[in-house]
Amino acid sequence: MEREVIETPSAPPRVPAGQARLIAQAAMVIMLGQVVSRVLGLVRETVISHLFGASGLVSAFRTAAIVPTIVYDLLVGGMISAALVPVFSDYVHPQRRQELGRLASAVFGLAIVVLSLAILLLELAAPLIARLLGGGLGASLQEETTQLTRIILPAIFFFGLSGVSTGLLYANKRFLYPAFGAAVFNVGIIIVALALSPLMEIRALSWGVVVGAFLQLAIQIPGLRGLRLSLTSLWHPEMRRMALLYAPVILGIVVSQVGIAIDYNLASRTGEQSRAWMQAATYLIQFPLGLVATAISAAVLPSLSQFATAEEMVRFRRTLATGLRMVLVLILPAAAGLLALATPIIALIFEHGAFQPYDTLQTAQALRWYLLGLPFAAIDQPLIFAFYARKDTKTPVLVGVFSVLVYLVVALATIRPRGMIGLVFANSVQWASHALVMLVLAHRRLGLLRGQGLLLALSKSLLASTVMALMAYGTAKGLEAFVGGGLLGEPLIVVGAGGVGFLTYTLLILLLRSEEASLVIELVKGLMARRTFTI
């Protein structure tokens, strides 16, 4: 049994340098794919706003587009980390490769059947789906939502098979192909939207989703070489174990998707453009969330699982705390920068074509309220992964149910007086409630907050981020008075003020002697180091 070590808050324990370096390198590999995907995602959103603005038709498309996401998350998405990767990993050894091919073939075969049946049923239920998700839209927009949904539903087939491929490739430590799947998905939407929107208008976006989903699957096919896949069977004994592993997770996904559906329905009742404004703001939130929280969470998960299995809880706590401190030192300045530069960033990215200055102001207002919950959503991801690593999937699910109830209470209390902003605030409260409950439970079960330097890291990063936000905001106002807005002024304001904010934060976090600054440097070293990765 490991001896407990008493550490002071001023000297948080570090994971070994080699392990920290591996975590940093793994995070950089994932971040690279995230960066490319997010940049192309911004291009996609810019194209959509340029072609269609923030009209009711865009809200209809957003409503239709959530359907394949819900179905994918329910049938495949949550299974990748909970069941596919763990079970596939048991068969990656050379002596078991033939059995891996049989297992994977059975999973693919069953997925094809289930996904095809799901698409058929959803095509028949498209009008009902449009009413459930867009009940506040007018009759004509609900009819358009129905047609957009029917076009977009075949994307579920490609999304589902792509998810199975991702699980299989991850188990074989082939990361390159799935890493860029989301990037080619965005490319498909961009190309089809630009090419077909003059002929099909808003329906070109739905066709773009289908093409993008196909490309997301196609890019992974080369990585499946040598696995001897065939569609001769729909069953394998190990599929029972997959189902048992996934069972606790699916309830959480159902609860989450019910919450999303309610959010969409309530948003449709606050105005036809509200969904489009909220979606644009949400995308900006997702950029740092995916780049920072998702990458770092995925990087620490293998180590957490290893230490949990070996019951090395001191190292488990240190590794989890390392991940949380890294998230804090990166997500807080990101939130501060978005808060200070919300309007110029949105104007630069979205205010083109049909997207008007009024849309920019409304989107910026939504973004600022979303930012209240961003840090909580960021630290929530590694906390959830920590419970999964300990084979506890029930606790995050129960906390998820509680947080959805919190959202409903806040949303119903604020939607009438505040409209769209009430819903955005309710989302932030939901993220905060989930993260805080998970943090309290982690502390009670793991002693997470004891001597791990989390509060010290939070204090330093919060101080540096506050000064950064003030400097960035002041610089933006000065540049705006000097160069104005427009095609030339907006990039200068964002780059100039953002650069001042970045330098301010970097200088302050180093002057404060933040331990996490060295971890960020490890990330950079991980990108530059010439080390071998199985891709």
N, C-alpha and C positions, 0 to 999 in steps of 0.2 A: 504493500500500500504506500502511495506517495505521501511524503511528509508535507503538511500544510506550511506555507511560507507566509509570514506576516509582512505585508508591504504597506508603505505609507502612500497617501494620495499623491504626494509630490514625486514619487518614483514608481510609476506604474510598471508592472512586470512586462517584459518583452518575451515574445516567442523567439526561439533561436534564429540567428541571422539567416541561416540557410533556409529554414522553413518560411520565414518572412519573405525571402527572395522568391521562393517558389510560389507563394500566394500572390505576390506582386506580378510575377510573370504570367501566371494563369489568368489573373484579372486583366492584364494587358491584351492577351489573346482574345478574350471575350469582348473587351472594350473596343478593339479594332473593328470587329464585326458590328458592334453597336453603333460606332461612329459612322461607318459607311451607311448603315441602314437608316440612322436618324437623319443624316444629311439628305439622303434621297427622300426620306419621309417629309422633310421640310420642303424640298422641291415639289413633291406631290401635293402638299397642302397649298403651296404657292400657286401651282397650276390650277387647282380646284377653285381657289379664291379668285384667281384671274378670270377664269372662264365663267364662273357662276355666282361669285360673290358670296353673300351670306343669306341667300334667298330661301324661301320655303322649300324649293326643290332640293336644295342641299340638305336641309333638315330631313326631307323624305329619303334621300340617299343614305344619310347617316343612320336613319332608322332601319333601312333595309340591310345595310352593311353589318349591323350588329348581330344579325341572325346567324350567319356562318361562324362568327366568333363565339357566340353562345354555344352552338352545337359542337364546335371543335373543342372548346374548353371542357364541355361535358363528357364527350365521348373519348377524346384522345389527349388533349392538352395536359390535363392534370395527371394523366397516367405516365407521362414520359419519365419524370423524376421519381414518382412514387412506385412504379411497377416495372416499366419496360427496361430502364437502364439497370436496376438491381438484378433482375432475372436474366436478361441477356448477358450481363457481365459474368454470370456463373458458367457461361459456355464459350467464352472467348479464348480459352486455352487451346493450343493446337490439337490436342487429343480429343477435344469435344467440338471442333469446328463443324463437323458433319451434322451433329445434333443441333447446333446453332442454326444451321441452314433450314432444318426441318421445323424447328420452333418458329423462326422468323417467317417462314413460308405460311405456316398455319395462322400466325397473327395477321399477316397481310391478307390472306384469303378471307378470314372472318371480317376484317376491317372493310374489305370491298363489299361484302354482302350487307353488313350493317349500315355502312354509309349510303349505299344505293337505296336501301329501304327508307332510311331517314329522309333522303332528298325527295323521294316519291311522296311520302306522307306530308312533308312540309310544302311541297308544291300545291297539293290539294288544300292545305290549310293557310295558304298565303293571305287571303283576305282577312281571316281571323287574326293572324299574326300582325298585320298592318293596323288593325283596330286596337289590339292589345298594347302595342309599342308606341303607336302614334295616335292615341285616342283624342288628343287635343287638336290635331290637324284638321283642316277643312276637308270636305268630301272629296274634292278634286285631288288634293294632296294625298289623301288616304288611298285613292285609286292608283295614283302614281307610285306610292309606296308598295302597293301590291304587285304592280308590274316590275318594279325594280327588284323586289324580293325574288320573284320567279326567275328573273335573269341571273341573279347572283347565287342562287342556291347550289348549282353544280360545283361552285368553288369548294364546298364542304368536302367533296370527294378528294380533291387534290390536297386540301389542307390536312385531311385525316391521314392519307398515305404519306404525306410529307412528315407528319408527326411521328409515325411509326419508323420511318427512315431515320429521323433524327435520333430517336432512342437507340436504334441499332448502331448507328455511326458513333454516338457518344460511348456506348459500351465498348466499341472497338477502338476508342481514342482517335477517331478521325474527325477532327473538329472543323476543318476548313469549309467543307461543303455546307453543313447546316449553318455555320456562322454567317454566310452570305446569302442564305435563303430569303431572309426578310428584305435584303437589298434588291434582289432581282424581282421580288414581288412588287416593290415600289416602282421599279423600272417598267414593269408591265402596265401598271395603272397609268403612269405618266405618258407612255407612248400611245396607248389606246385612247386616252382622253384627248390628247392633242390631235390624233389622227381622225377620230370618229366623232368628236363633239359637234363639228359643223353639220354632220348628217343625223346624229342621234340625240344631240343635246345631252341632258343629264344621264340618259341610259348608257352613254359611252362609259361612264364611271363604273357601272355594274359589270359591263363586259370587261373592263380593265381589271376588276378584281378577279374575275374568272381566269383571264390570261395570266395575271400575276401569280395566282395560286398554282397554276400549271407549271410556270417557270420555277417556282419555289420547290416543287417536287422534282422537276427535270434536272436541276443543278445538283441534286444529291445522288442521282442514279450512278454516275461514275464511281462514287465512293462505295457502292454496293458490290463492285466487282469482286469475284472470288468467293462470294458467300453461297453460291449454288442455290439460289432461290427458285422455287417452283410453286405453282398454285394447285397442288394436287390434294391438299387436305385443309380442313377448316378447324382442326382440333389438335391439341398437344397437351399432355398431362400438366405441363408447367403453366398452362394458361389458367388453371385453377388457382395457383399461387399468385399469379398476377391479379386475379380478381379479388382475392383476399387482401392483398396489399392496397388495392385501389379503393376498396369499399368505404373506409372511413373518410377518404379524401373527397369522394363524389358528393357527399352530403354538403361539405363546405362549398364546393363549386356550385351546387344547386342554389344554396342560400345566396351566394355572391351574385349569381346571374339573376335571381329573383330581384335582388336589390338594384341591379343595373336596369332591369326592365322597368321597375317602379320609377327609377330616376328618369328614364327616357319618357315614360308616360307623364310624369309630373312636369318635366321640362316642356313637353308639347303644349301644356296648358298655360304656360307663361308667355306665349308668343311664338309665332312661326319661326322667328330668327334665333330664338334662345338656344336651341340645340346646336346650331352652327357656331354661335359665339362660344358656348361651353366647350364644344369639340376643339375649336382652335386653341383655346386656353389650355385644355387638357393635354393637347399634343406638346405644348411647350413645357408642361410639367413633366411629361413622360420622358423628355430628352435627358435631363440630369438624373431622373429616377432610374431609367434603364442603364445609362452609362455608368453610374456610380453604384447604386444599391444592388442592381441585378448582377453586375460583373463581380463585385466584391463578395456577395453572398455565394455565388457559384464557385468562386475561388476558394473560399474557406470550407465549403461543405464537405469535400472529401476528407480533410483533416479532422473536422468535427466528428464525422462518422467513424473514423479510425479510432479516435480517442474515446468516443462513447462506447464502442465495442470492447476496447481494452480496459474500460473503467478508469481511465487516466483523467480524472475530473479536474485536477489542477491545470493540466495542459489544455483540456477542453475549455475551461473558463478563460484562460489566457488567449487562446486562439479566437474565441468568440469576441472577447473584449477588443482584441486587435482589429477584427473586422468592423466592429461598431465604431471604434475611434477613427478608423480610416473613412468610414461613411460620413461621420460628423465633420471631419476636417475638409471634406470635399462638397458635401451637400449644402452646408450652411452658407458658404460664399456663393454657391450657385443660386440659392434662394434669394440671397441679398441682392445679387446682380439683377435677377429677373424683377425683383420688387422695384429697384431703383430705375430700371430702364424698360419697364413694361411697355409703355406707349411707343417709344422709338423702335423697339425690337419688333413689335407687332406690325407697326407701319412698314418697316423694312421688309418683313417676310410676306405679309398678307395684303397690304393696301395697294392692290393693283387691279386694273380692270373694274369688275363689278363690286369689289370690296371697297366700301366707302369709308371716309374718316369717322363717321358715326359708328360703323362696325368696329373700327379700331378702338375707340373709346370704350365701347361695351365689352369687347373682348379683354381689354386691359383691366377693366373693373373685375371681371370674372377671374382673371389670372391672379390678381392680388389676393383675393379671398381664398383661392386654391393654395396659394403659397403658405397660408397658415398651417396647412396640413402636410406640406411636402416633407419637412424633416422627420415627422412622425412616420409617414409612409416609408421613408428611406430606411430608418432603423428597424422597422417592422420586418423587413424581408430577412435579414440575418437571424433575427429572433425566431421567426417561423422555421427557418432551416435548422436552427439548433434543436428545436423540438423534434423535427423530422429525423435528425441524426440520431436522436435517442429513441427512435421507433415509437414516438408519441405523436400520432396524427389526430387524436381526438381533441386535445387541448386547443390547438389553433382553430379547429372547426367550431367548438363551443364558443370561443371568444369571437369568432366571425359572426355567429348568430346574434350574440349580444350587440356587436357593433352595428349590424344591420338594423336592429331594433332601435338603437340610439339614433341612427340616421333617420328612421321613419318619424320618431318623435320630434326631432329638430326640424325636419323638412316640413312636416304638416303644421308645425307651429309658426314657421317663418315664411312659407310660400305665399300666403295671402298678403301680408304686409310688405314683403321684400321681393317677391317674384323670383326671378332667376338667381339673384344673389342669395336668397334664402336657401336654395338648393345647393349652391356652391359651398356655402358655409356649412350646411349639413354634411356634405361630403368630407370637408376638412375635419369636422368634429368626429365623424365616423373613423377616419384614419387615426386621429389622435387617440380615441378611446381604445381602438384595437392595439395600437403600439404600447400605450401605457399599461394596459392590463397584461399584455405579454411580457413587458419589462418587469412588472411586479412579480409575476409568476416565475420568471427566470431568476429573479433575485432570491425569491423564497426557496426555490428548489436547488439553485446552483450557487447562491451567494454571489451573484454576478457583480453587484455594485461594490462589494467589499474589496478595497485595495486594488482595483483595476484601473484607476485613473480616468474613469468615464466622465465624472463631473468636472474634473480639472480640464480635460480635453474640450468638453462642452463650453466651459467658461472662456477659455482662450479663443476658441474658434468663433464664439458668439461675439466677443469683444472685437476681434479683428474684422468680422463680417459687418458689424454695425458701422465701424469707421469706413470700411470699404463702400458700403451702400451710400453713406453721406457724400463721400468723395466722388463716386460715380454719378450720383444725382446732380451734384453741383456742377461737375464738368459737363454733363449733358445739357443743363440749362444754359451754361455759358456758350457752348458750341451752337446750341439752337438759336441763341440771340445773334451769333456771329455769322453762321452759314445758312440758317433757316432749315427748312425741310426739303422735301422733294427727292428726286433721283440721286442727286449728288450729296445733299445734306444728311439724309438718313444714314447712309453707310458711315459717314464721317462721325456722326454723333455716336452710333453704336460702337464702332471700333475705337474711337478716341476715349469715350467715357468708360467703355469696357476695359480698355488697356490700363487706364488710370486705376480702376477698381482692382484689376488683377495684380498690378504692381503693389498697390497699397496693402492688399491682403497678404501677399507673399512676404513683403517686408515685415509686417506686423507679426505674422505667425512665426517667423524666424526669430524676431526680437524677443518674442514671448517664450522662446525655447521650447516650442511644442514638440513633444516626442513624435507626434504624428507626422511632422514635416519630414522626418527621416523615412517614414513609411511611404510617403508620396514619392520621395526620391527613389525608393526601391521600385516603384511602379515604372518610373522613367528608365531605370537601369534594366528592368525586365524587358522593356521594349527594345533597348539598344543592344542587350547582351546577345551574343551569338550562341544560343543554346538550341538543343534539338527538341522539337515538338512533333509528336505524331499527329499528322493532319490528314 
